[in-house]
Amino acid sequence: MASITFFGAAGTVTGSRFLLEHEGQRVLVDCGLFQGRKELRQRNWDRWPVEPKSIDAVVLTHAHIDHTGGLPRLVRDGFRGPVYCTGGTKDLSGIMLPDSARIQEEEARFANKHRYSRHDPALPLYEEQDAFAALRLFESFGYERKRNIVQGITLEFRRAGHILGSAICSFELAGTGQHVVFTGDLGRYNAPILRDPEKITRATTLIAESTYGDREHGDADPLQSLADAVNDTVKRGGVLVVPAFAIGRTQDILYRLGILERAKRIPELPVFVDSPMACDATPFYMAHAHEHDFEMRAILDEGFSPLRTAGTRFVTSSKESKTINSFRGPGVIISASGMATGGRVLHHLKHRLGDDRSTILFVGYQSEGTRGRRLLEGEKQIKLLGQLVDVQAKIMNISGFSAHADWHEMLQWMSGFESPPKQTLLVHGETSALEALKKRVEERGWPVAIPRHLETVELVKP
């Protein structure tokens, strides 16, 4: 009997890990890091529920760290099989996984230097050498090409529209008639840069993300909201700090800042992209032309670079990053991570949160327990790099930038099925989002369940 065991992203929005088993073969779909609350982050250090060497292959839906960041540790602990993904995911993972390792090593060194960790010494979850060992196992192939990845299991990637290389993963289980579809993170319709999510017409089992299962993005114009945030900060003479995921969100913000600047809706400003990973990723977005939507191609045809403004500076070295601390403004700093859980943005927040001229602008979902969520909820003091920092800067949040489908768009995508799946399993969402989407999908007459962490679900046959 085929089954899926939910090693992560069950009842939470992070740590995507699903073990698909069929006729003695084990395929791990995604191998992400847990982020957010301490009890979730602790799972990154737990023993694997199965021996890593017993897993025959890993399949990645996309390159975000909550879907890939556990791979170096899996490989260090004994996994030796292939890692299948699209070309875009392979390119982005090639910079994301070493970057993730470097960030963890840097944070461990910083914690040891300033002695604010409970552990002595503080250790990284894994090291850069583990990331490179994982990358040597990657094998990529294109969308809409079926490939037998292990005995009895065939895989096809379809465009998910979430970030570059993101894929809906469709598995066929030989001899059973079962089609198992993982949405991964499903993107939005009519979003910039990438093509829309592709329609899937059949599945016996659907594993669907639910990040925005209880919310809708609404009709707010993110371009106008971004213009207002920039112009308000310029008027106050401050700096707009945008915590943003290095992959996807940073490119989206650059794309929209370029549109606003060319339309004279904002002034030309210094725009610091302070993330080595974002600096390395942006050229990949330009290179994978087969993923560009019509508007992206049109800007290129007009002779503009869609992913930079006149004053964009891509900052890679830590020395250059530190010089930004003396920049008084006005200007924009875009820096990872998007939920302010780590990375260089912590240093920028430390230097700008106490400045009432400046603005901290969140442009994406902030998981429960993250610094981003706590700032949006109004905390007046926040701990950063071992120090308490007073919050004097303006804290803002703009909707409409999310790269996740809301519940309307999820149902729109689900309407592409010719008949309901025999079972739909909802993952990658907080409790309220999971329950809300479950109710809406059930109203369509579909059987729906919400798996628990470490639960094994047997897959229904046709």
ZAMARGU-4260 file (C-alpha; in steps of 0.2 Angstrom, whole numbers, plus 5000, padded with zeros to 4 digits):
<rodrens>
0) 5000/5000/5000 | 5007/5017/4995 | 5008/5030/5009 | 5014/5047/5014 | 5021/5052/5031
5) 5021/5070/5035 | 5038/5074/5043 | 5035/5093/5042 | 5023/5107/5036 | 5009/5097/5045
10) 4999/5109/5056 | 5012/5123/5052 | 5018/5133/5038 | 5036/5128/5038 | 5048/5113/5037
15) 5041/5105/5021 | 5045/5086/5021 | 5034/5072/5015 | 5039/5054/5013 | 5031/5045/4999
20) 5032/5026/5000 | 5027/5014/4986 | 5033/4996/4984 | 5048/4997/4995 | 5054/5014/4987
25) 5055/5030/4997 | 5055/5047/4990 | 5056/5062/5001 | 5047/5077/4993 | 5055/5093/5000
30) 5068/5093/5014 | 5065/5110/5022 | 5071/5119/5038 | 5058/5123/5052 | 5057/5141/5055
35) 5048/5152/5068 | 5044/5147/5085 | 5058/5139/5096 | 5048/5122/5097 | 5048/5121/5078
40) 5066/5126/5076 | 5071/5113/5088 | 5064/5100/5076 | 5079/5104/5064 | 5090/5096/5077
45) 5080/5080/5080 | 5084/5063/5073 | 5077/5059/5056 | 5061/5048/5058 | 5069/5036/5046
50) 5087/5033/5042 | 5093/5045/5028 | 5102/5031/5019 | 5085/5022/5017 | 5078/5036/5006
55) 5080/5032/4988 | 5078/5050/4981 | 5073/5067/4985 | 5062/5078/4975 | 5061/5097/4977
60) 5046/5108/4973 | 5057/5124/4974 | 5072/5132/4981 | 5066/5141/4997 | 5075/5136/5013
65) 5059/5130/5021 | 5058/5117/5007 | 5077/5113/5004 | 5087/5119/5019 | 5087/5102/5028
70) 5096/5094/5013 | 5114/5097/5019 | 5110/5088/5036 | 5101/5074/5027 | 5117/5071/5016
75) 5129/5073/5031 | 5118/5060/5040 | 5119/5047/5026 | 5108/5051/5011 | 5116/5047/4995
80) 5102/5046/4982 | 5098/5058/4968 | 5090/5075/4971 | 5078/5079/4957 | 5072/5097/4953
85) 5070/5109/4939 | 5084/5119/4931 | 5079/5135/4940 | 5078/5126/4957 | 5095/5118/4954
90) 5103/5135/4950 | 5095/5144/4965 | 5099/5130/4977 | 5117/5131/4971 | 5118/5148/4980
95) 5104/5146/4993 | 5111/5131/5002 | 5129/5137/5004 | 5122/5154/5009 | 5111/5145/5022
100) 5126/5136/5029 | 5137/5152/5030 | 5123/5161/5039 | 5122/5147/5052 | 5141/5147/5054
105) 5142/5166/5056 | 5128/5166/5069 | 5136/5152/5079 | 5153/5162/5078 | 5144/5178/5083
110) 5135/5170/5097 | 5151/5162/5104 | 5160/5179/5103 | 5147/5188/5112 | 5142/5173/5123
115) 5123/5175/5122 | 5119/5157/5117 | 5114/5144/5130 | 5126/5131/5122 | 5144/5132/5124
120) 5150/5132/5111 | 5136/5137/5099 | 5136/5125/5084 | 5129/5127/5067 | 5116/5115/5061
125) 5127/5111/5046 | 5142/5118/5038 | 5146/5124/5020 | 5155/5108/5015 | 5138/5099/5019
130) 5129/5110/5007 | 5141/5107/4993 | 5140/5088/4996 | 5121/5090/4994 | 5123/5100/4978
135) 5133/5086/4970 | 5118/5075/4971 | 5106/5087/4961 | 5099/5081/4944 | 5088/5093/4935
140) 5075/5091/4921 | 5062/5102/4912 | 5044/5105/4914 | 5031/5093/4906 | 5044/5079/4904
145) 5040/5063/4913 | 5055/5054/4921 | 5055/5037/4930 | 5065/5042/4946 | 5064/5026/4956
150) 5057/5009/4952 | 5038/5011/4950 | 5037/5030/4952 | 5037/5042/4938 | 5038/5061/4940
155) 5032/5076/4930 | 5036/5095/4934 | 5023/5108/4930 | 5024/5127/4933 | 5019/5133/4950
160) 5022/5151/4947 | 5029/5154/4965 | 5047/5158/4962 | 5060/5154/4948 | 5060/5135/4945
165) 5045/5131/4956 | 5035/5116/4952 | 5019/5106/4955 | 5025/5088/4957 | 5015/5075/4949
170) 5019/5057/4953 | 5012/5041/4944 | 5013/5025/4954 | 5016/5010/4942 | 5002/4997/4942
175) 4990/5006/4954 | 4982/5020/4943 | 4987/5032/4957 | 4992/5050/4953 | 4999/5059/4968
180) 5001/5078/4966 | 5010/5090/4977 | 5006/5108/4974 | 5022/5114/4983 | 5020/5133/4985
185) 5007/5138/4973 | 5010/5155/4965 | 4997/5169/4960 | 4988/5172/4944 | 4994/5188/4934
190) 5009/5190/4946 | 5024/5199/4938 | 5040/5190/4931 | 5034/5172/4930 | 5020/5163/4921
195) 5004/5158/4929 | 5002/5141/4939 | 4998/5127/4926 | 4982/5117/4927 | 4982/5099/4932
200) 4967/5089/4927 | 4968/5073/4937 | 4975/5066/4954 | 4969/5052/4965 | 4978/5061/4980
205) 4982/5080/4981 | 4993/5087/4994 | 4989/5106/4994 | 4997/5120/5003 | 4986/5131/5013
210) 4997/5146/5018 | 4983/5159/5014 | 4968/5147/5016 | 4959/5159/5027 | 4964/5175/5018
215) 4962/5184/5002 | 4974/5197/4995 | 4961/5209/4990 | 4961/5222/4977 | 4974/5234/4985
220) 4986/5240/4973 | 5004/5235/4979 | 5012/5247/4967 | 5003/5262/4975 | 5006/5256/4992
225) 5025/5254/4989 | 5025/5271/4981 | 5017/5278/4996 | 5029/5270/5008 | 5044/5276/4998
230) 5038/5294/4996 | 5033/5295/5015 | 5050/5289/5020 | 5059/5301/5008 | 5049/5315/5015
235) 5055/5311/5033 | 5073/5309/5026 | 5074/5291/5032 | 5078/5274/5025 | 5066/5261/5020
240) 5071/5244/5026 | 5063/5230/5017 | 5066/5212/5025 | 5063/5201/5010 | 5067/5183/5005
245) 5082/5184/4993 | 5074/5173/4981 | 5057/5179/4973 | 5052/5193/4984 | 5068/5203/4981
250) 5066/5202/4963 | 5048/5206/4964 | 5052/5222/4974 | 5066/5227/4962 | 5054/5224/4947
255) 5040/5236/4955 | 5052/5249/4960 | 5059/5250/4942 | 5041/5252/4936 | 5038/5266/4948
260) 5054/5275/4945 | 5052/5274/4926 | 5034/5281/4928 | 5041/5295/4939 | 5030/5290/4954
265) 5045/5289/4965 | 5062/5298/4964 | 5078/5290/4959 | 5086/5284/4975 | 5100/5273/4981
270) 5093/5255/4982 | 5105/5243/4991 | 5102/5225/4988 | 5111/5218/5003 | 5111/5199/5001
275) 5124/5189/4992 | 5111/5176/4988 | 5099/5189/4981 | 5114/5197/4971 | 5118/5180/4964
280) 5100/5174/4961 | 5094/5190/4951 | 5104/5185/4935 | 5096/5168/4935 | 5079/5176/4934
285) 5086/5185/4919 | 5093/5169/4911 | 5078/5158/4912 | 5068/5166/4899 | 5057/5152/4896
290) 5049/5156/4913 | 5046/5174/4909 | 5028/5181/4907 | 5023/5193/4893 | 5025/5209/4904
295) 5043/5204/4908 | 5047/5201/4890 | 5040/5217/4885 | 5051/5227/4897 | 5066/5218/4890
300) 5060/5222/4872 | 5060/5240/4877 | 5078/5240/4882 | 5076/5241/4901 | 5083/5230/4914
305) 5067/5224/4923 | 5076/5219/4939 | 5085/5235/4944 | 5083/5254/4946 | 5095/5268/4941
310) 5102/5268/4958 | 5103/5249/4962 | 5118/5243/4971 | 5121/5224/4973 | 5130/5222/4989
315) 5140/5206/4992 | 5154/5208/5004 | 5152/5210/5023 | 5163/5225/5022 | 5152/5235/5010
320) 5137/5229/5020 | 5144/5238/5035 | 5146/5254/5026 | 5128/5255/5023 | 5126/5258/5042
325) 5133/5276/5040 | 5121/5280/5026 | 5108/5292/5032 | 5096/5292/5018 | 5084/5294/5010
330) 5086/5277/5001 | 5080/5259/5001 | 5088/5244/5009 | 5082/5227/5003 | 5090/5213/5014
335) 5086/5195/5019 | 5078/5186/5028 | 5060/5190/5024 | 5053/5186/5042 | 5069/5194/5050
340) 5074/5177/5057 | 5092/5179/5052 | 5104/5186/5040 | 5111/5203/5036 | 5094/5212/5039
345) 5096/5209/5058 | 5111/5221/5057 | 5100/5234/5047 | 5086/5232/5059 | 5098/5235/5074
350) 5104/5251/5066 | 5087/5258/5059 | 5073/5252/5072 | 5078/5266/5084 | 5077/5280/5070
355) 5060/5288/5069 | 5064/5294/5052 | 5065/5277/5045 | 5052/5264/5040 | 5053/5245/5041
360) 5042/5238/5027 | 5036/5220/5028 | 5029/5214/5011 | 5025/5195/5014 | 5018/5183/5026
365) 5026/5183/5044 | 5025/5167/5053 | 5019/5166/5071 | 5034/5169/5083 | 5045/5177/5070
370) 5053/5194/5073 | 5043/5201/5058 | 5026/5195/5066 | 5031/5202/5083 | 5036/5219/5076
375) 5019/5220/5066 | 5010/5216/5082 | 5017/5231/5090 | 5032/5226/5101 | 5041/5241/5107
380) 5057/5232/5111 | 5065/5218/5102 | 5080/5207/5104 | 5093/5208/5090 | 5110/5200/5090
385) 5110/5198/5109 | 5104/5216/5112 | 5087/5224/5116 | 5083/5237/5103 | 5069/5251/5106
390) 5057/5252/5091 | 5055/5270/5085 | 5054/5267/5066 | 5038/5266/5057 | 5032/5248/5055
395) 5022/5244/5039 | 5015/5230/5030 | 5009/5229/5012 | 4997/5216/5005 | 4997/5210/4988
400) 5016/5205/4987 | 5013/5188/4992 | 5019/5174/4980 | 5007/5162/4988 | 4989/5159/4980
405) 4975/5165/4992 | 4960/5154/4995 | 4951/5161/4979 | 4966/5157/4968 | 4968/5140/4976
410) 4950/5136/4972 | 4953/5143/4955 | 4967/5131/4952 | 4958/5116/4959 | 4944/5119/4947
415) 4956/5113/4933 | 4953/5095/4939 | 4941/5085/4928 | 4935/5076/4943 | 4939/5078/4962
420) 4954/5069/4969 | 4949/5053/4980 | 4958/5062/4994 | 4965/5080/4997 | 4977/5083/5011
425) 4980/5100/5017 | 4998/5106/5023 | 5009/5121/5025 | 4997/5132/5034 | 4993/5138/5052
430) 4978/5130/5060 | 4965/5144/5055 | 4971/5143/5037 | 4970/5124/5036 | 4953/5123/5044
435) 4946/5137/5033 | 4952/5130/5017 | 4946/5113/5022 | 4929/5119/5024 | 4929/5128/5007
440) 4936/5113/4998 | 4923/5101/5007 | 4909/5113/5001 | 4915/5107/4983 | 4911/5089/4988
445) 4929/5084/4990 | 4935/5073/5004 | 4948/5083/5014 | 4959/5079/5029 | 4972/5089/5038
450) 4987/5077/5043 | 4996/5078/5059 | 5015/5079/5062 | 5023/5062/5059 | 5006/5055/5054
455) 5006/5041/5040 | 4992/5042/5028 | 4988/5027/5016 | 4984/5033/4998 | 4967/5029/4991
460) 4967/5019/4975 | 4955/5024/4960
</rodrens>
